[in-house]
């Protein structure tokens, strides 16, 4: 199953990113963040911090057996 959700990252989103990586690693699904033709592994803090810019429109995408639960849980970090 594939599940997607869009959101924005705050300018001071470093704490959100750390929490996102920690939470993403709790799931078996393949989880990525997509923005402006970039795809970043959601389970890697280095990837996220190197490629994402605050206030960009970001899509969270998960593929796997627990994809729906992963997206539902992770999107709460940005609300």
PDB file of N, CA, C and O in Angstrom:
ATOM      1  N   UNK A   1       0.838  -1.172   0.000  1.00  0.00           N
ATOM      2  CA  UNK A   1       0.000   0.000   0.000  1.00  0.00           C
ATOM      3  C   UNK A   1       0.886   1.239   0.000  1.00  0.00           C
ATOM      4  O   UNK A   1       1.929   1.268   0.653  1.00  0.00           O
ATOM      5  N   UNK A   2       0.463   2.258  -0.735  1.00  0.00           N
ATOM      6  CA  UNK A   2       1.174   3.533  -0.767  1.00  0.00           C
ATOM      7  C   UNK A   2       0.260   4.601  -0.203  1.00  0.00           C
ATOM      8  O   UNK A   2      -0.917   4.667  -0.557  1.00  0.00           O
ATOM      9  N   UNK A   3       0.801   5.449   0.683  1.00  0.00           N
ATOM     10  CA  UNK A   3       0.029   6.512   1.316  1.00  0.00           C
ATOM     11  C   UNK A   3       0.841   7.795   1.242  1.00  0.00           C
ATOM     12  O   UNK A   3       2.055   7.775   1.440  1.00  0.00           O
ATOM     13  N   UNK A   4       0.161   8.941   0.950  1.00  0.00           N
ATOM     14  CA  UNK A   4       0.842  10.233   0.853  1.00  0.00           C
ATOM     15  C   UNK A   4       0.113  11.275   1.686  1.00  0.00           C
ATOM     16  O   UNK A   4      -1.097  11.184   1.894  1.00  0.00           O
ATOM     17  N   UNK A   5       0.867  12.274   2.166  1.00  0.00           N
ATOM     18  CA  UNK A   5       0.309  13.407   2.896  1.00  0.00           C
ATOM     19  C   UNK A   5       1.247  14.590   2.688  1.00  0.00           C
ATOM     20  O   UNK A   5       2.465  14.416   2.721  1.00  0.00           O
ATOM     21  N   UNK A   6       0.702  15.801   2.470  1.00  0.00           N
ATOM     22  CA  UNK A   6       1.526  16.995   2.253  1.00  0.00           C
ATOM     23  C   UNK A   6       1.469  17.926   3.453  1.00  0.00           C
ATOM     24  O   UNK A   6       0.477  17.957   4.182  1.00  0.00           O
ATOM     25  N   UNK A   7       2.566  18.702   3.658  1.00  0.00           N
ATOM     26  CA  UNK A   7       2.660  19.642   4.771  1.00  0.00           C
ATOM     27  C   UNK A   7       3.837  20.575   4.545  1.00  0.00           C
ATOM     28  O   UNK A   7       4.563  20.432   3.560  1.00  0.00           O
ATOM     29  N   UNK A   8       4.034  21.533   5.453  1.00  0.00           N
ATOM     30  CA  UNK A   8       5.174  22.459   5.425  1.00  0.00           C
ATOM     31  C   UNK A   8       6.019  22.239   6.673  1.00  0.00           C
ATOM     32  O   UNK A   8       5.516  21.800   7.707  1.00  0.00           O
ATOM     33  N   UNK A   9       7.306  22.548   6.564  1.00  0.00           N
ATOM     34  CA  UNK A   9       8.210  22.474   7.710  1.00  0.00           C
ATOM     35  C   UNK A   9       8.467  23.890   8.200  1.00  0.00           C
ATOM     36  O   UNK A   9       8.711  24.788   7.394  1.00  0.00           O
ATOM     37  N   UNK A  10       8.415  24.103   9.510  1.00  0.00           N
ATOM     38  CA  UNK A  10       8.706  25.408  10.099  1.00  0.00           C
ATOM     39  C   UNK A  10      10.172  25.767   9.895  1.00  0.00           C
ATOM     40  O   UNK A  10      11.006  24.893   9.660  1.00  0.00           O
ATOM     41  N   UNK A  11      10.477  27.049   9.987  1.00  0.00           N
ATOM     42  CA  UNK A  11      11.871  27.491   9.865  1.00  0.00           C
ATOM     43  C   UNK A  11      12.733  26.919  10.977  1.00  0.00           C
ATOM     44  O   UNK A  11      13.913  26.636  10.768  1.00  0.00           O
ATOM     45  N   UNK A  12      12.166  26.750  12.131  1.00  0.00           N
ATOM     46  CA  UNK A  12      12.891  26.162  13.256  1.00  0.00           C
ATOM     47  C   UNK A  12      12.505  24.697  13.398  1.00  0.00           C
ATOM     48  O   UNK A  12      12.190  24.230  14.492  1.00  0.00           O
ATOM     49  N   UNK A  13      12.531  23.994  12.303  1.00  0.00           N
ATOM     50  CA  UNK A  13      12.038  22.626  12.266  1.00  0.00           C
ATOM     51  C   UNK A  13      13.046  21.555  12.613  1.00  0.00           C
ATOM     52  O   UNK A  13      12.780  20.376  12.379  1.00  0.00           O
ATOM     53  N   UNK A  14      14.201  21.920  13.165  1.00  0.00           N
ATOM     54  CA  UNK A  14      15.220  20.903  13.457  1.00  0.00           C
ATOM     55  C   UNK A  14      14.720  19.872  14.459  1.00  0.00           C
ATOM     56  O   UNK A  14      15.021  18.685  14.331  1.00  0.00           O
ATOM     57  N   UNK A  15      13.960  20.313  15.453  1.00  0.00           N
ATOM     58  CA  UNK A  15      13.408  19.360  16.425  1.00  0.00           C
ATOM     59  C   UNK A  15      12.387  18.446  15.749  1.00  0.00           C
ATOM     60  O   UNK A  15      12.311  17.255  16.049  1.00  0.00           O
ATOM     61  N   UNK A  16      11.606  19.018  14.835  1.00  0.00           N
ATOM     62  CA  UNK A  16      10.644  18.207  14.085  1.00  0.00           C
ATOM     63  C   UNK A  16      11.363  17.137  13.271  1.00  0.00           C
ATOM     64  O   UNK A  16      10.912  15.993  13.206  1.00  0.00           O
ATOM     65  N   UNK A  17      12.465  17.504  12.661  1.00  0.00           N
ATOM     66  CA  UNK A  17      13.205  16.555  11.821  1.00  0.00           C
ATOM     67  C   UNK A  17      13.801  15.415  12.649  1.00  0.00           C
ATOM     68  O   UNK A  17      13.769  14.258  12.230  1.00  0.00           O
ATOM     69  N   UNK A  18      14.341  15.741  13.812  1.00  0.00           N
ATOM     70  CA  UNK A  18      14.894  14.704  14.697  1.00  0.00           C
ATOM     71  C   UNK A  18      13.789  13.756  15.134  1.00  0.00           C
ATOM     72  O   UNK A  18      13.961  12.538  15.097  1.00  0.00           O
ATOM     73  N   UNK A  19      12.659  14.311  15.547  1.00  0.00           N
ATOM     74  CA  UNK A  19      11.523  13.480  15.949  1.00  0.00           C
ATOM     75  C   UNK A  19      11.001  12.649  14.786  1.00  0.00           C
ATOM     76  O   UNK A  19      10.625  11.490  14.963  1.00  0.00           O
ATOM     77  N   UNK A  20      10.978  13.242  13.595  1.00  0.00           N
ATOM     78  CA  UNK A  20      10.511  12.532  12.407  1.00  0.00           C
ATOM     79  C   UNK A  20      11.372  11.302  12.133  1.00  0.00           C
ATOM     80  O   UNK A  20      10.842  10.217  11.894  1.00  0.00           O
ATOM     81  N   UNK A  21      12.679  11.461  12.165  1.00  0.00           N
ATOM     82  CA  UNK A  21      13.590  10.343  11.900  1.00  0.00           C
ATOM     83  C   UNK A  21      13.433   9.259  12.960  1.00  0.00           C
ATOM     84  O   UNK A  21      13.385   8.072  12.638  1.00  0.00           O
ATOM     85  N   UNK A  22      13.353   9.669  14.221  1.00  0.00           N
ATOM     86  CA  UNK A  22      13.186   8.689  15.303  1.00  0.00           C
ATOM     87  C   UNK A  22      11.891   7.907  15.135  1.00  0.00           C
ATOM     88  O   UNK A  22      11.877   6.684  15.281  1.00  0.00           O
ATOM     89  N   UNK A  23      10.810   8.604  14.830  1.00  0.00           N
ATOM     90  CA  UNK A  23       9.517   7.941  14.665  1.00  0.00           C
ATOM     91  C   UNK A  23       9.492   7.079  13.400  1.00  0.00           C
ATOM     92  O   UNK A  23       8.954   5.972  13.416  1.00  0.00           O
ATOM     93  N   UNK A  24      10.065   7.577  12.313  1.00  0.00           N
ATOM     94  CA  UNK A  24      10.059   6.837  11.045  1.00  0.00           C
ATOM     95  C   UNK A  24      10.769   5.498  11.183  1.00  0.00           C
ATOM     96  O   UNK A  24      10.369   4.513  10.562  1.00  0.00           O
ATOM     97  N   UNK A  25      11.803   5.462  11.980  1.00  0.00           N
ATOM     98  CA  UNK A  25      12.558   4.225  12.157  1.00  0.00           C
ATOM     99  C   UNK A  25      11.803   3.169  12.956  1.00  0.00           C
ATOM    100  O   UNK A  25      12.286   2.046  13.101  1.00  0.00           O
ATOM    101  N   UNK A  26      10.636   3.508  13.471  1.00  0.00           N
ATOM    102  CA  UNK A  26       9.803   2.545  14.189  1.00  0.00           C
ATOM    103  C   UNK A  26       8.949   1.710  13.233  1.00  0.00           C
ATOM    104  O   UNK A  26       8.320   0.735  13.646  1.00  0.00           O
ATOM    105  N   UNK A  27       8.929   2.095  11.957  1.00  0.00           N
ATOM    106  CA  UNK A  27       8.076   1.430  10.974  1.00  0.00           C
ATOM    107  C   UNK A  27       8.904   0.627   9.981  1.00  0.00           C
ATOM    108  O   UNK A  27      10.061   0.951   9.713  1.00  0.00           O
ATOM    109  N   UNK A  28       8.300  -0.420   9.441  1.00  0.00           N
ATOM    110  CA  UNK A  28       8.954  -1.266   8.451  1.00  0.00           C
ATOM    111  C   UNK A  28       8.854  -0.680   7.040  1.00  0.00           C
ATOM    112  O   UNK A  28       9.672  -1.006   6.180  1.00  0.00           O
ATOM    113  N   UNK A  29       7.874   0.167   6.796  1.00  0.00           N
ATOM    114  CA  UNK A  29       7.649   0.729   5.463  1.00  0.00           C
ATOM    115  C   UNK A  29       8.833   1.557   4.985  1.00  0.00           C
ATOM    116  O   UNK A  29       9.618   2.080   5.776  1.00  0.00           O
ATOM    117  N   UNK A  30       8.935   1.657   3.658  1.00  0.00           N
ATOM    118  CA  UNK A  30       9.885   2.563   3.024  1.00  0.00           C
ATOM    119  C   UNK A  30       9.237   3.938   3.086  1.00  0.00           C
ATOM    120  O   UNK A  30       8.139   4.119   2.559  1.00  0.00           O
ATOM    121  N   UNK A  31       9.888   4.912   3.718  1.00  0.00           N
ATOM    122  CA  UNK A  31       9.297   6.225   3.947  1.00  0.00           C
ATOM    123  C   UNK A  31      10.230   7.294   3.389  1.00  0.00           C
ATOM    124  O   UNK A  31      11.422   7.316   3.695  1.00  0.00           O
ATOM    125  N   UNK A  32       9.667   8.185   2.561  1.00  0.00           N
ATOM    126  CA  UNK A  32      10.456   9.267   1.977  1.00  0.00           C
ATOM    127  C   UNK A  32       9.713  10.590   2.103  1.00  0.00           C
ATOM    128  O   UNK A  32       8.497  10.627   2.294  1.00  0.00           O
ATOM    129  N   UNK A  33      10.475  11.675   1.991  1.00  0.00           N
ATOM    130  CA  UNK A  33       9.928  13.011   1.848  1.00  0.00           C
ATOM    131  C   UNK A  33      10.249  13.458   0.433  1.00  0.00           C
ATOM    132  O   UNK A  33      11.373  13.278  -0.038  1.00  0.00           O
ATOM    133  N   UNK A  34       9.271  14.040  -0.249  1.00  0.00           N
ATOM    134  CA  UNK A  34       9.458  14.508  -1.621  1.00  0.00           C
ATOM    135  C   UNK A  34       9.173  16.000  -1.692  1.00  0.00           C
ATOM    136  O   UNK A  34       8.202  16.485  -1.111  1.00  0.00           O
ATOM    137  N   UNK A  35      10.033  16.730  -2.413  1.00  0.00           N
ATOM    138  CA  UNK A  35       9.828  18.146  -2.641  1.00  0.00           C
ATOM    139  C   UNK A  35      10.651  18.602  -3.837  1.00  0.00           C
ATOM    140  O   UNK A  35      11.809  18.209  -3.978  1.00  0.00           O
ATOM    141  N   UNK A  36      10.076  19.412  -4.684  1.00  0.00           N
ATOM    142  CA  UNK A  36      10.800  20.002  -5.815  1.00  0.00           C
ATOM    143  C   UNK A  36      11.783  19.044  -6.484  1.00  0.00           C
ATOM    144  O   UNK A  36      12.968  19.352  -6.606  1.00  0.00           O
ATOM    145  N   UNK A  37      11.307  17.925  -6.900  1.00  0.00           N
ATOM    146  CA  UNK A  37      12.115  16.927  -7.608  1.00  0.00           C
ATOM    147  C   UNK A  37      13.195  16.277  -6.752  1.00  0.00           C
ATOM    148  O   UNK A  37      14.108  15.652  -7.292  1.00  0.00           O
ATOM    149  N   UNK A  38      13.113  16.408  -5.444  1.00  0.00           N
ATOM    150  CA  UNK A  38      14.043  15.740  -4.536  1.00  0.00           C
ATOM    151  C   UNK A  38      13.287  14.664  -3.773  1.00  0.00           C
ATOM    152  O   UNK A  38      12.142  14.867  -3.370  1.00  0.00           O
ATOM    153  N   UNK A  39      13.919  13.538  -3.578  1.00  0.00           N
ATOM    154  CA  UNK A  39      13.359  12.460  -2.769  1.00  0.00           C
ATOM    155  C   UNK A  39      14.389  12.136  -1.700  1.00  0.00           C
ATOM    156  O   UNK A  39      15.544  11.843  -2.007  1.00  0.00           O
ATOM    157  N   UNK A  40      13.962  12.191  -0.431  1.00  0.00           N
ATOM    158  CA  UNK A  40      14.871  12.032   0.693  1.00  0.00           C
ATOM    159  C   UNK A  40      14.393  10.903   1.601  1.00  0.00           C
ATOM    160  O   UNK A  40      13.212  10.827   1.937  1.00  0.00           O
ATOM    161  N   UNK A  41      15.306  10.037   1.990  1.00  0.00           N
ATOM    162  CA  UNK A  41      15.001   8.948   2.917  1.00  0.00           C
ATOM    163  C   UNK A  41      14.605   9.537   4.266  1.00  0.00           C
ATOM    164  O   UNK A  41      15.386  10.253   4.891  1.00  0.00           O
ATOM    165  N   UNK A  42      13.414   9.238   4.701  1.00  0.00           N
ATOM    166  CA  UNK A  42      12.881   9.796   5.942  1.00  0.00           C
ATOM    167  C   UNK A  42      13.529   9.196   7.185  1.00  0.00           C
ATOM    168  O   UNK A  42      13.356   9.720   8.285  1.00  0.00           O
ATOM    169  N   UNK A  43      14.256   8.128   7.024  1.00  0.00           N
ATOM    170  CA  UNK A  43      14.884   7.462   8.162  1.00  0.00           C
ATOM    171  C   UNK A  43      16.334   7.898   8.353  1.00  0.00           C
ATOM    172  O   UNK A  43      17.045   7.340   9.189  1.00  0.00           O
ATOM    173  N   UNK A  44      16.775   8.893   7.583  1.00  0.00           N
ATOM    174  CA  UNK A  44      18.151   9.372   7.655  1.00  0.00           C
ATOM    175  C   UNK A  44      18.186  10.864   7.961  1.00  0.00           C
ATOM    176  O   UNK A  44      17.789  11.673   7.123  1.00  0.00           O
ATOM    177  N   UNK A  45      18.650  11.236   9.138  1.00  0.00           N
ATOM    178  CA  UNK A  45      18.727  12.642   9.528  1.00  0.00           C
ATOM    179  C   UNK A  45      19.685  13.405   8.618  1.00  0.00           C
ATOM    180  O   UNK A  45      19.435  14.565   8.291  1.00  0.00           O
ATOM    181  N   UNK A  46      20.759  12.775   8.214  1.00  0.00           N
ATOM    182  CA  UNK A  46      21.720  13.436   7.320  1.00  0.00           C
ATOM    183  C   UNK A  46      21.053  13.788   5.994  1.00  0.00           C
ATOM    184  O   UNK A  46      21.222  14.899   5.491  1.00  0.00           O
ATOM    185  N   UNK A  47      20.308  12.865   5.434  1.00  0.00           N
ATOM    186  CA  UNK A  47      19.618  13.127   4.165  1.00  0.00           C
ATOM    187  C   UNK A  47      18.624  14.263   4.303  1.00  0.00           C
ATOM    188  O   UNK A  47      18.576  15.162   3.464  1.00  0.00           O
ATOM    189  N   UNK A  48      17.842  14.223   5.349  1.00  0.00           N
ATOM    190  CA  UNK A  48      16.815  15.244   5.554  1.00  0.00           C
ATOM    191  C   UNK A  48      17.440  16.614   5.761  1.00  0.00           C
ATOM    192  O   UNK A  48      17.016  17.581   5.129  1.00  0.00           O
ATOM    193  N   UNK A  49      18.429  16.717   6.623  1.00  0.00           N
ATOM    194  CA  UNK A  49      19.021  18.020   6.924  1.00  0.00           C
ATOM    195  C   UNK A  49      19.807  18.583   5.744  1.00  0.00           C
ATOM    196  O   UNK A  49      19.930  19.801   5.618  1.00  0.00           O
ATOM    197  N   UNK A  50      20.335  17.734   4.888  1.00  0.00           N
ATOM    198  CA  UNK A  50      21.121  18.204   3.747  1.00  0.00           C
ATOM    199  C   UNK A  50      20.261  18.684   2.582  1.00  0.00           C
ATOM    200  O   UNK A  50      20.700  19.540   1.814  1.00  0.00           O
ATOM    201  N   UNK A  51      19.067  18.163   2.433  1.00  0.00           N
ATOM    202  CA  UNK A  51      18.304  18.431   1.226  1.00  0.00           C
ATOM    203  C   UNK A  51      17.011  19.202   1.406  1.00  0.00           C
ATOM    204  O   UNK A  51      16.475  19.715   0.423  1.00  0.00           O
ATOM    205  N   UNK A  52      16.495  19.304   2.600  1.00  0.00           N
ATOM    206  CA  UNK A  52      15.212  19.974   2.778  1.00  0.00           C
ATOM    207  C   UNK A  52      15.384  21.411   3.238  1.00  0.00           C
ATOM    208  O   UNK A  52      16.267  21.723   4.037  1.00  0.00           O
ATOM    209  N   UNK A  53      14.530  22.277   2.721  1.00  0.00           N
ATOM    210  CA  UNK A  53      14.543  23.687   3.069  1.00  0.00           C
ATOM    211  C   UNK A  53      13.239  23.996   3.796  1.00  0.00           C
ATOM    212  O   UNK A  53      12.167  23.630   3.315  1.00  0.00           O
ATOM    213  N   UNK A  54      13.314  24.672   4.958  1.00  0.00           N
ATOM    214  CA  UNK A  54      12.084  25.019   5.676  1.00  0.00           C
ATOM    215  C   UNK A  54      11.120  25.804   4.794  1.00  0.00           C
ATOM    216  O   UNK A  54      11.540  26.560   3.918  1.00  0.00           O
ATOM    217  N   UNK A  55       9.867  25.622   5.027  1.00  0.00           N
ATOM    218  CA  UNK A  55       8.727  26.263   4.371  1.00  0.00           C
ATOM    219  C   UNK A  55       8.451  25.741   2.963  1.00  0.00           C
ATOM    220  O   UNK A  55       7.547  26.246   2.298  1.00  0.00           O
ATOM    221  N   UNK A  56       9.199  24.748   2.490  1.00  0.00           N
ATOM    222  CA  UNK A  56       8.849  24.106   1.227  1.00  0.00           C
ATOM    223  C   UNK A  56       7.622  23.226   1.443  1.00  0.00           C
ATOM    224  O   UNK A  56       7.392  22.719   2.541  1.00  0.00           O
ATOM    225  N   UNK A  57       6.841  23.053   0.384  1.00  0.00           N
ATOM    226  CA  UNK A  57       5.737  22.105   0.447  1.00  0.00           C
ATOM    227  C   UNK A  57       6.330  20.705   0.318  1.00  0.00           C
ATOM    228  O   UNK A  57       7.001  20.401  -0.668  1.00  0.00           O
ATOM    229  N   UNK A  58       6.089  19.871   1.294  1.00  0.00           N
ATOM    230  CA  UNK A  58       6.705  18.554   1.361  1.00  0.00           C
ATOM    231  C   UNK A  58       5.629  17.485   1.359  1.00  0.00           C
ATOM    232  O   UNK A  58       4.585  17.636   1.993  1.00  0.00           O
ATOM    233  N   UNK A  59       5.892  16.406   0.641  1.00  0.00           N
ATOM    234  CA  UNK A  59       4.991  15.263   0.632  1.00  0.00           C
ATOM    235  C   UNK A  59       5.662  14.103   1.337  1.00  0.00           C
ATOM    236  O   UNK A  59       6.777  13.710   0.991  1.00  0.00           O
ATOM    237  N   UNK A  60       4.983  13.563   2.316  1.00  0.00           N
ATOM    238  CA  UNK A  60       5.430  12.377   3.037  1.00  0.00           C
ATOM    239  C   UNK A  60       4.814  11.177   2.342  1.00  0.00           C
ATOM    240  O   UNK A  60       3.599  11.122   2.153  1.00  0.00           O
ATOM    241  N   UNK A  61       5.636  10.226   1.966  1.00  0.00           N
ATOM    242  CA  UNK A  61       5.159   9.062   1.221  1.00  0.00           C
ATOM    243  C   UNK A  61       5.702   7.799   1.878  1.00  0.00           C
ATOM    244  O   UNK A  61       6.891   7.714   2.184  1.00  0.00           O
ATOM    245  N   UNK A  62       4.834   6.826   2.090  1.00  0.00           N
ATOM    246  CA  UNK A  62       5.241   5.551   2.682  1.00  0.00           C
ATOM    247  C   UNK A  62       4.685   4.407   1.850  1.00  0.00           C
ATOM    248  O   UNK A  62       3.552   4.458   1.372  1.00  0.00           O
ATOM    249  N   UNK A  63       5.504   3.375   1.688  1.00  0.00           N
ATOM    250  CA  UNK A  63       5.101   2.186   0.949  1.00  0.00           C
ATOM    251  C   UNK A  63       5.433   0.974   1.802  1.00  0.00           C
ATOM    252  O   UNK A  63       6.583   0.776   2.197  1.00  0.00           O
ATOM    253  N   UNK A  64       4.418   0.162   2.084  1.00  0.00           N
ATOM    254  CA  UNK A  64       4.636  -1.042   2.875  1.00  0.00           C
ATOM    255  C   UNK A  64       3.396  -1.433   3.645  1.00  0.00           C
ATOM    256  O   UNK A  64       2.355  -0.783   3.551  1.00  0.00           O
ATOM    257  N   UNK A  65       3.521  -2.496   4.404  1.00  0.00           N
ATOM    258  CA  UNK A  65       2.377  -3.018   5.152  1.00  0.00           C
ATOM    259  C   UNK A  65       1.862  -2.050   6.211  1.00  0.00           C
ATOM    260  O   UNK A  65       0.661  -2.016   6.481  1.00  0.00           O
ATOM    261  N   UNK A  66       2.750  -1.264   6.816  1.00  0.00           N
ATOM    262  CA  UNK A  66       2.326  -0.330   7.859  1.00  0.00           C
ATOM    263  C   UNK A  66       2.370   1.124   7.374  1.00  0.00           C
ATOM    264  O   UNK A  66       2.528   2.043   8.179  1.00  0.00           O
ATOM    265  N   UNK A  67       2.229   1.331   6.061  1.00  0.00           N
ATOM    266  CA  UNK A  67       2.331   2.665   5.464  1.00  0.00           C
ATOM    267  C   UNK A  67       1.278   3.631   5.994  1.00  0.00           C
ATOM    268  O   UNK A  67       1.594   4.778   6.310  1.00  0.00           O
ATOM    269  N   UNK A  68       0.043   3.184   6.094  1.00  0.00           N
ATOM    270  CA  UNK A  68      -1.025   4.076   6.567  1.00  0.00           C
ATOM    271  C   UNK A  68      -0.756   4.523   7.995  1.00  0.00           C
ATOM    272  O   UNK A  68      -0.885   5.705   8.315  1.00  0.00           O
ATOM    273  N   UNK A  69      -0.388   3.594   8.843  1.00  0.00           N
ATOM    274  CA  UNK A  69      -0.069   3.924  10.235  1.00  0.00           C
ATOM    275  C   UNK A  69       1.141   4.857  10.302  1.00  0.00           C
ATOM    276  O   UNK A  69       1.164   5.784  11.112  1.00  0.00           O
ATOM    277  N   UNK A  70       2.136   4.618   9.460  1.00  0.00           N
ATOM    278  CA  UNK A  70       3.340   5.451   9.450  1.00  0.00           C
ATOM    279  C   UNK A  70       3.007   6.891   9.079  1.00  0.00           C
ATOM    280  O   UNK A  70       3.422   7.819   9.774  1.00  0.00           O
ATOM    281  N   UNK A  71       2.269   7.087   8.000  1.00  0.00           N
ATOM    282  CA  UNK A  71       1.930   8.438   7.557  1.00  0.00           C
ATOM    283  C   UNK A  71       1.041   9.136   8.580  1.00  0.00           C
ATOM    284  O   UNK A  71       1.248  10.313   8.876  1.00  0.00           O
ATOM    285  N   UNK A  72       0.072   8.438   9.113  1.00  0.00           N
ATOM    286  CA  UNK A  72      -0.813   9.020  10.128  1.00  0.00           C
ATOM    287  C   UNK A  72      -0.018   9.479  11.343  1.00  0.00           C
ATOM    288  O   UNK A  72      -0.240  10.578  11.852  1.00  0.00           O
ATOM    289  N   UNK A  73       0.895   8.656  11.805  1.00  0.00           N
ATOM    290  CA  UNK A  73       1.713   8.985  12.976  1.00  0.00           C
ATOM    291  C   UNK A  73       2.669  10.134  12.681  1.00  0.00           C
ATOM    292  O   UNK A  73       2.776  11.071  13.472  1.00  0.00           O
ATOM    293  N   UNK A  74       3.356  10.069  11.559  1.00  0.00           N
ATOM    294  CA  UNK A  74       4.378  11.062  11.243  1.00  0.00           C
ATOM    295  C   UNK A  74       3.797  12.425  10.904  1.00  0.00           C
ATOM    296  O   UNK A  74       4.412  13.444  11.220  1.00  0.00           O
ATOM    297  N   UNK A  75       2.635  12.474  10.272  1.00  0.00           N
ATOM    298  CA  UNK A  75       2.051  13.773   9.931  1.00  0.00           C
ATOM    299  C   UNK A  75       1.650  14.555  11.179  1.00  0.00           C
ATOM    300  O   UNK A  75       1.594  15.784  11.142  1.00  0.00           O
ATOM    301  N   UNK A  76       1.376  13.872  12.267  1.00  0.00           N
ATOM    302  CA  UNK A  76       1.019  14.549  13.525  1.00  0.00           C
ATOM    303  C   UNK A  76       2.161  15.413  14.050  1.00  0.00           C
ATOM    304  O   UNK A  76       1.924  16.367  14.791  1.00  0.00           O
ATOM    305  N   UNK A  77       3.383  15.093  13.678  1.00  0.00           N
ATOM    306  CA  UNK A  77       4.536  15.871  14.126  1.00  0.00           C
ATOM    307  C   UNK A  77       4.553  17.274  13.529  1.00  0.00           C
ATOM    308  O   UNK A  77       5.268  18.146  14.023  1.00  0.00           O
ATOM    309  N   UNK A  78       3.780  17.498  12.479  1.00  0.00           N
ATOM    310  CA  UNK A  78       3.803  18.777  11.773  1.00  0.00           C
ATOM    311  C   UNK A  78       2.515  19.569  11.916  1.00  0.00           C
ATOM    312  O   UNK A  78       2.310  20.551  11.202  1.00  0.00           O
ATOM    313  N   UNK A  79       1.654  19.161  12.819  1.00  0.00           N
ATOM    314  CA  UNK A  79       0.388  19.882  13.030  1.00  0.00           C
ATOM    315  C   UNK A  79       0.404  20.603  14.337  1.00  0.00           C
ATOM    316  O   UNK A  79      -0.572  21.265  14.689  1.00  0.00           O
TER     317      UNK A  79
END
